Structure formats: structure tokens, C-alpha cells
């Protein structure tokens, strides 16, 4: 499991980009509003992710670049302003109802459900399932990080001595926190602003919706993820659990062995040998082309010597050529 706070936030950016691209991909079903959905989540994500990164930066500065979340703890009491801003950013990241993430991410999930209902089949349900799984995983790693950083007792001397940065540094955190909470009020106006126009007329905007039993699923998954993290990390049960030798821990720790697959198998056993083979062929080809050019220049220099302007040499060449032609003709007649 990743414990570096900044790396956790960086990985989460990849998943949120997935939501933006999913919105664009749903365009053929939900229409031009897909662009508005993706762009609004881009803006919303920019705000709350900037808030999270700036808060994490304040933690690192206060603890001399300590990045391991398991070496932190208890920062809500020692850095209340920064940790509160961090908590608001976490709520927006997990799309807590009322935050900017709720108004930007959940409509994408509703749109994926509309894609499924437009042509009910097993294949069409995959986007909805993946987005829902992503929502649960986002909650799990976000509140895992938050509880390790903010709650419990300090687990290092640096965490015990941490304190909020100066007011000049906390003002941007407060501004970003405010927008992370209220950005949703500009949801529809933003959709209309981004909506394409045809002959000067803006396209109709229809915010994706879903039945109640579907629209409440993200909140249910959020609650499940929150209470799981609260039990494991909020109550510090993780200290008594040793899962480092389990297969699922190793699977996640090694990032599903995707890096191993690419580096040790695809790169080292496929790409590098092919690259070496093509490189050798390219070198031989270039050498042959260069040799052909140099041989042509050498041959040209020989013929250039014949063009010296001496009439006797030209006559001698003509006589030799006539003799060669005569001999060839005689040989052909004898055959």
C-alpha cells in the first residue's frame, strides 16, 4: 500500500481523469452535455485537488518533508486549519453530497447508467460498474489517508511538533475550501457556458438523472468506505493487523504486477530484442547505402579521368570499342 501522501493524491488524479474521459465517451448517448460534464469535473477537480496538494504541502513543510502517512497522526489537533482544509478537500474528492465533487462526478455516473438503460445488455453495464467501483475505491484510499494523517496520536516526533503555517499560507487554503464547498451552485450555468452552439443557438442542456435507487448508490458506497476506514484506521486497528504476507496485499502493493509485466516481460523480452534486431538491420542498411555512394563516387572518378580533353585518348577508346564490338559479333556468328 502507498503511504506517501503526495503519491496517493497523484494516483487519485489518474482515476478522476478517468471520470472526465468517461463523460466524453458517453457523448453519443447523452449528447453534447457530455463535454460540459467532463469540463465541469475538470474544473471541480482542479479546485479540490489543488486544495489537497496545498494542504499536503503544508504538512510536509511542518514536518520537514515527512511523507509517510503512518508516521503522522494527530494533526487535526496540532494543525487544525490545514487539516480542516484537507478534510474539505477529501469530502469533495469522494463526492460527498453538497460538495463540488458531488455535482461534478455523480452526474457522470448517472450518465453511465443512462447509457446502460438506452441499450440494456451485459456489455453496456461495464462503464456504470467501473465508475461505481472507482467511487468506492476513491472513498477507501481517501479516508485511509485522512485518518492516518489527522486522527489518533502522533506517531513521530515531527508530527508531535507540527503546527499550522503562517496566515499568508492558510488564506489560499480557505479560499479553495470555500469553492470546494459551493462550486456546485454554478453547475448548470457552467454547462450552458460550455455547451456548443449551432447557428448562434446554444444546444439544449439536460443534466443526467437516475432513479432514486441508483442515485443513492454512490452515497451508500461512500458511507461503506468511510466506516470501513474509520474502523481500520480511525480506531487504529491496522496496528494489530499484519497483512503484509497475504496474497491480496502483495497484489495491491505491487500494483497488480502491471509494472512487472511491462518491464520484465514486454520491455526486456520483447521490445529490447526487437529493438536490437532492427538496430542491427538499420546499421547494415545504412552501411550498404554509404558503400554504394562511395563506390559510385570512385567509379565516377575513373570515368572522369577519361574526359581529359586529349584527342588521341578519345581515338584510342573508339578503336578499342570497335575491336571489342567486332570480336563480340564474330563470336555470336560462330555460335
LOMI-998297 format. One record per residue (C-alpha): residue number from 0; x, y, z. Coordinates in steps of 0.001 Angstrom, whole numbers, plus 500000, padded with zeros to 6 digits. Example, Ala and Ser with C-alpha at 12.3 -4.5 7.8 and 13.67 -1.06 7.14 Angstrom:
> 0:512300:495500:507800;
> 1:513670:498940:507140;
***
This chain:
> 0:500000:500000:500000;
> 1:501221:503506:499197;
> 2:501866:505643:502288;
> 3:503410:508692:500602;
> 4:500721:511388:500929;
> 5:501627:513173:497697;
> 6:501792:509923:495736;
> 7:498321:508957:496982;
> 8:496972:512264:495709;
> 9:498834:511863:492414;
> 10:497350:508391:491879;
> 11:493880:509744:492642;
> 12:494297:512263:489835;
> 13:494523:509380:487359;
> 14:491175:507978:488492;
> 15:489499:511386:488261;
> 16:490832:511829:484737;
> 17:489116:508532:484013;
> 18:485784:510069:485033;
> 19:486363:513026:482708;
> 20:487148:510771:479753;
> 21:484188:508554:480604;
> 22:481931:511597:480331;
> 23:483319:512400:476885;
> 24:482923:508773:475823;
> 25:479248:508821:476768;
> 26:478620:511675:474337;
> 27:476865:509575:471659;
> 28:474218:508639:474231;
> 29:473781:511740:476384;
> 30:474525:514305:473677;
> 31:476591:517461:473770;
> 32:476203:517791:477535;
> 33:478989:515190:477766;
> 34:481541:517907:477078;
> 35:480034:520044:479818;
> 36:480135:517134:482272;
> 37:483784:516413:481578;
> 38:484839:520059:481680;
> 39:482945:520795:484892;
> 40:484586:517834:486614;
> 41:487919:519085:485296;
> 42:487361:522492:486926;
> 43:485963:520978:490117;
> 44:488849:518520:490333;
> 45:491360:521311:489777;
> 46:489977:523165:492798;
> 47:489727:520389:495366;
> 48:492910:518664:494198;
> 49:494813:521955:494482;
> 50:493372:522217:497994;
> 51:494551:518701:498865;
> 52:498024:519195:497419;
> 53:498494:522548:499147;
> 54:497357:521032:502440;
> 55:499739:518110:501938;
> 56:502500:520605:501166;
> 57:501767:522379:504448;
> 58:502065:519030:506258;
> 59:505398:518335:504596;
> 60:506756:521775:505448;
> 61:505651:521454:509074;
> 62:507273:518009:509371;
> 63:510490:518591:507402;
> 64:509330:516781:504256;
> 65:507985:513727:506104;
> 66:505723:511995:503559;
> 67:504832:508703:505242;
> 68:501240:508934:506475;
> 69:501903:506176:509016;
> 70:504493:508428:510675;
> 71:501999:511275:511094;
> 72:498781:511168:513143;
> 73:497085:513623:515462;
> 74:497492:516574:513107;
> 75:493899:517743:513477;
> 76:494745:518991:516962;
> 77:498163:520390:516036;
> 78:497306:521835:512601;
> 79:493545:522488:512802;
> 80:493268:524969:509901;
> 81:495326:522907:507464;
> 82:493696:519625:508479;
> 83:490186:521079:508200;
> 84:491006:522292:504690;
> 85:492421:518848:503949;
> 86:489182:517274:505211;
> 87:487062:519531:502991;
> 88:489196:518579:500004;
> 89:488767:514896:500902;
> 90:484979:515325:501078;
> 91:484962:516906:497620;
> 92:487201:514149:496253;
> 93:484840:511409:497441;
> 94:481848:513401:496108;
> 95:480190:513984:499483;
> 96:476672:515385:498852;
> 97:476726:519165:498565;
> 98:480398:519491:497667;
> 99:481769:520371:494255;
> 100:482756:516755:493603;
> 101:479172:515633:494153;
> 102:477838:517993:491491;
> 103:480609:517176:489016;
> 104:481182:513437:489437;
> 105:477783:511938:490235;
> 106:476133:513206:487016;
> 107:478789:511247:485102;
> 108:477729:508110:486985;
> 109:474078:508847:486195;
> 110:475011:509284:482534;
> 111:476701:505878:482517;
> 112:473500:504373:483917;
> 113:471520:506076:481146;
> 114:473936:504510:478675;
> 115:473089:501101:480120;
> 116:469325:501678:480030;
> 117:469465:503000:476459;
> 118:470545:499559:475216;
> 119:470288:497047:478069;
> 120:472944:494394:477678;
> 121:475768:492981:479715;
> 122:478334:494928:477694;
> 123:476657:498282:478269;
> 124:476722:497960:482052;
> 125:480532:497948:482270;
> 126:481001:501759:482346;
> 127:478484:502076:485170;
> 128:480095:499242:487162;
> 129:483611:500579:486730;
> 130:482593:504094:487759;
> 131:480824:502750:490847;
> 132:483839:500636:491789;
> 133:486023:503693:491279;
> 134:483767:505662:493604;
> 135:484173:503059:496362;
> 136:487944:502812:495906;
> 137:488240:506605:495967;
> 138:486490:506686:499327;
> 139:488662:503895:500726;
> 140:492048:505380:499871;
> 141:490997:508966:500619;
> 142:489747:508378:504154;
> 143:492539:505886:504804;
> 144:494943:508729:504095;
> 145:492921:511215:506132;
> 146:492596:509050:509251;
> 147:496293:508149:509177;
> 148:497248:511817:508893;
> 149:494702:513566:511092;
> 150:493449:511266:513847;
> 151:494961:509278:516683;
> 152:498159:510174:518466;
> 153:501311:511477:516764;
> 154:503450:508581:515612;
> 155:506675:510567:515270;
> 156:508465:513479:516912;
> 157:507951:515588:513797;
> 158:504181:515029:513908;
> 159:504130:515889:517604;
> 160:505801:519242:516966;
> 161:503849:520174:513810;
> 162:501871:523412:513645;
> 163:499856:525392:511119;
> 164:501739:527565:508616;
> 165:501522:531371:508792;
> 166:498259:533124:507888;
> 167:499632:534104:504488;
> 168:499832:530412:503608;
> 169:496436:529465:505044;
> 170:494468:532122:503142;
> 171:494680:530189:499819;
> 172:493543:527056:501685;
> 173:490479:528907:502977;
> 174:489609:530265:499521;
> 175:489953:526853:497879;
> 176:487938:525263:500696;
> 177:485122:527716:500072;
> 178:484988:526945:496350;
> 179:485229:523202:497011;
> 180:482036:523567:499034;
> 181:479966:525966:496910;
> 182:481087:525360:493316;
> 183:478009:523218:492707;
> 184:475767:526271:492517;
> 185:477370:527077:489145;
> 186:476775:523600:487730;
> 187:474004:524401:485242;
> 188:475346:527868:484292;
> 189:478699:526242:483555;
> 190:477009:523570:481417;
> 191:475297:526288:479388;
> 192:478538:528254:479057;
> 193:480422:525248:477673;
> 194:477520:523948:475551;
> 195:478208:524105:471804;
> 196:476208:526403:469555;
> 197:474692:525814:466124;
> 198:473916:528881:464000;
> 199:474198:531034:467098;
> 200:471713:528946:469096;
> 201:473014:527119:472160;
> 202:472395:523390:472349;
> 203:469764:522192:474806;
> 204:471191:521204:478197;
> 205:469785:518220:480065;
> 206:471541:517299:483294;
> 207:471707:513488:483549;
> 208:469476:511969:486212;
> 209:468834:508465:487512;
> 210:466213:506685:489625;
> 211:466468:507118:493379;
> 212:467787:503606:493933;
> 213:470637:504405:491519;
> 214:471328:507985:492598;
> 215:471724:506878:496223;
> 216:474250:504134:495417;
> 217:477292:506490:495368;
> 218:476294:507799:498814;
> 219:475856:504247:500117;
> 220:479290:503252:498810;
> 221:480720:506427:500327;
> 222:479274:505506:503722;
> 223:480585:501938:503444;
> 224:484083:503127:502569;
> 225:484048:505740:505325;
> 226:483034:503338:508085;
> 227:485466:500668:506898;
> 228:488302:503200:507077;
> 229:487004:504539:510384;
> 230:487125:501064:511910;
> 231:490519:500122:510487;
> 232:492395:503430:510581;
> 233:490273:505721:512730;
> 234:490301:503222:515620;
> 235:493861:502194:514656;
> 236:493071:498525:514198;
> 237:495689:498455:511450;
> 238:498445:498478:514066;
> 239:497479:494995:515249;
> 240:496899:493526:511786;
> 241:499761:492093:509781;
> 242:498556:491567:506239;
> 243:501941:492125:504600;
> 244:502252:488413:503796;
> 245:498788:487948:502328;
> 246:498344:487494:498594;
> 247:495955:490442:498177;
> 248:498331:492822:499972;
> 249:501187:491742:497716;
> 250:498909:492067:494684;
> 251:497960:495654:495534;
> 252:501437:496566:496814;
> 253:502937:495511:493505;
> 254:500259:497429:491585;
> 255:498704:494232:490212;
> 256:502140:493375:488762;
> 257:501462:495587:485764;
> 258:504912:497186:486077;
> 259:506498:493741:486304;
> 260:504572:492602:483234;
> 261:505645:495612:481226;
> 262:509258:495926:482453;
> 263:510407:492330:482798;
> 264:508358:490663:480079;
> 265:507204:493134:477449;
> 266:510177:495510:477589;
> 267:513083:493187:478394;
> 268:511964:490082:476477;
> 269:510088:491574:473534;
> 270:510812:495239:472891;
> 271:514560:495213:473657;
> 272:515359:492136:471475;
> 273:513277:493540:468619;
> 274:514949:496907:469058;
> 275:518402:495273:468935;
> 276:517465:493303:465801;
> 277:516081:496339:463994;
> 278:519076:498388:465100;
> 279:521468:495820:463579;
> 280:519466:495720:460346;
> 281:519390:499511:460229;
> 282:523170:499728:460723;
> 283:523806:497219:457915;
> 284:521357:499001:455622;
> 285:522949:502383:456300;
> 286:526398:500882:455735;
> 287:525303:499385:452390;
> 288:523829:502713:451273;
> 289:527011:504549:452267;
> 290:529185:501973:450473;
> 291:527064:502298:447333;
> 292:527528:506030:447406;
> 293:531294:505846:447906;
> 294:531642:503213:445162;
> 295:529672:505424:442793;
> 296:531976:508334:443558;
> 297:535055:506124:442960;
> 298:533696:504824:439654;
> 299:532872:508360:438608;
> 300:536431:509442:439337;
> 301:537720:506722:436948;
> 302:535460:507876:434130;
> 303:536342:511485:434889;
> 304:539967:510710:434050;
> 305:538910:509692:430557;
> 306:537451:513133:429945;
> 307:540825:514898:429855;
> 308:540474:516745:426513;
> 309:543289:514797:424738;
> 310:542073:513811:421235;
> 311:544464:510850:420939;
> 312:542900:509207:424017;
> 313:539405:509568:422567;
> 314:540532:507936:419281;
> 315:542192:505088:421186;
> 316:538991:504468:423137;
> 317:536937:504422:419942;
> 318:539349:501920:418311;
> 319:539269:499667:421399;
> 320:535479:499843:421480;
> 321:535295:498945:417778;
> 322:537617:495983:418315;
> 323:535528:494715:421270;
> 324:532315:495045:419264;
> 325:533894:493238:416279;
> 326:535053:490354:418484;
> 327:531591:490025:420053;
> 328:529907:489962:416660;
> 329:532293:487272:415375;
> 330:531708:485118:418459;
> 331:527964:485380:418023;
> 332:528199:484376:414316;
> 333:530371:481386:415137;
> 334:527824:480211:417687;
***
